Amino acid sequence: MSRKILVLTGSPRKNGNTNTVVKWFTDGAREAGADVDVVDVASLRSKNNGCVACMGCQKSEKYECVWDDDVKPVLKRMPDYDVVVFATPTYFFGPSAQIKLLMDRMYSLIKFDPARGCYTHKLSHLKWALICTAGGDIDPGPALVEQTFKTVAGFIGSNCDSLLVPNASMYSDELKHNTALREEAMAFGRKLAL
Ligand SMILES: Cc1cc2nc3c(=O)[nH]c(=O)nc-3n(C[C@H](O)[C@H](O)[C@H](O)COP(=O)(O)O)c2cc1C
């Protein structure tokens, strides 16, 4: 059966570096037979500025956010996939705020059980991946983003593969002509499809 991959893109620049790498990644993954959905997280409309810690999700039996907006159905569908790929530019040594907003609301997919002192969720089968572009070097920007995603993946008992893309300028189209990077991104897509 083909692997189902969800790609969450967090750059506000539709034709920018991150989305260019994502296009190459999805070409590779689809070529290898994966069923790929891409959600432009940067254009989702959210009712609040991120998770407001209302604890509505924790009081409910359901693994879903109580706020009814564009983000909610995307979160709810996450457990239906085999792989979730977060694609983000580096913004001030972290992921973009658009991606972080969705990440924080993933709290609704995880429940803390005070009686047992542990968390429960339906995400253990998920493999995570990160595509992170940056204007500068890998260290510190994308290296810090990678560390965050690896830590979150570890927290839910999974792991996170990454493709880090340094020296990706917003002031030129140079990245679009980088054939070695194109091949690397396609190979990353093929790898996660299998
Ligand atoms: C608000 C903002 C903050 C940024 N912060 C960093 C940073 O901390 N480190 C870095 O290497 N590049 C930084 N950059 C550069 C972008 O991460 C980089 O050019 C990226 O490829 C842009 O992706 P995009 O074309 O998909 O928008 C920043 C860019 C912006 C707009």
PDBQT file of the ligand as one rigid body, heavy atoms in Angstrom, charges set to zero:
ROOT
HETATM    1  C1  LIG A 201      11.712  37.354   9.493  1.00  0.00    +0.000 C 
HETATM    2  C2  LIG A 201      12.880  36.594   8.931  1.00  0.00    +0.000 A 
HETATM    3  C3  LIG A 201      13.780  36.040   9.815  1.00  0.00    +0.000 A 
HETATM    4  C4  LIG A 201      14.864  35.288   9.333  1.00  0.00    +0.000 A 
HETATM    5  N1  LIG A 201      15.722  34.738  10.235  1.00  0.00    +0.000 NA
HETATM    6  C5  LIG A 201      16.743  33.959   9.780  1.00  0.00    +0.000 A 
HETATM    7  C6  LIG A 201      17.637  33.338  10.701  1.00  0.00    +0.000 A 
HETATM    8  O1  LIG A 201      17.506  33.460  11.925  1.00  0.00    +0.000 OA
HETATM    9  N2  LIG A 201      18.660  32.599  10.203  1.00  0.00    +0.000 N 
HETATM   10  C7  LIG A 201      18.843  32.433   8.850  1.00  0.00    +0.000 A 
HETATM   11  O2  LIG A 201      19.802  31.738   8.458  1.00  0.00    +0.000 OA
HETATM   12  N3  LIG A 201      17.995  33.005   7.943  1.00  0.00    +0.000 NA
HETATM   13  C8  LIG A 201      16.950  33.754   8.370  1.00  0.00    +0.000 A 
HETATM   14  N4  LIG A 201      16.067  34.316   7.471  1.00  0.00    +0.000 N 
HETATM   15  C9  LIG A 201      16.221  34.001   6.028  1.00  0.00    +0.000 C 
HETATM   16  C10 LIG A 201      15.258  32.904   5.569  1.00  0.00    +0.000 C 
HETATM   17  O3  LIG A 201      15.177  31.857   6.521  1.00  0.00    +0.000 OA
HETATM   18  C11 LIG A 201      15.688  32.249   4.248  1.00  0.00    +0.000 C 
HETATM   19  O4  LIG A 201      16.031  33.169   3.257  1.00  0.00    +0.000 OA
HETATM   20  C12 LIG A 201      14.570  31.305   3.765  1.00  0.00    +0.000 C 
HETATM   21  O5  LIG A 201      15.053  30.489   2.738  1.00  0.00    +0.000 OA
HETATM   22  C13 LIG A 201      13.355  32.065   3.253  1.00  0.00    +0.000 C 
HETATM   23  O6  LIG A 201      12.409  31.108   2.896  1.00  0.00    +0.000 OA
HETATM   24  P1  LIG A 201      11.225  31.409   1.870  1.00  0.00    +0.000 P 
HETATM   25  O7  LIG A 201      11.844  31.845   0.563  1.00  0.00    +0.000 OA
HETATM   26  O8  LIG A 201      10.497  30.127   1.743  1.00  0.00    +0.000 OA
HETATM   27  O9  LIG A 201      10.399  32.475   2.468  1.00  0.00    +0.000 OA
HETATM   28  C14 LIG A 201      15.023  35.088   7.929  1.00  0.00    +0.000 A 
HETATM   29  C15 LIG A 201      14.091  35.688   7.048  1.00  0.00    +0.000 A 
HETATM   30  C16 LIG A 201      13.040  36.430   7.543  1.00  0.00    +0.000 A 
HETATM   31  C17 LIG A 201      12.043  37.047   6.583  1.00  0.00    +0.000 C 
ENDROOT
TORSDOF 0
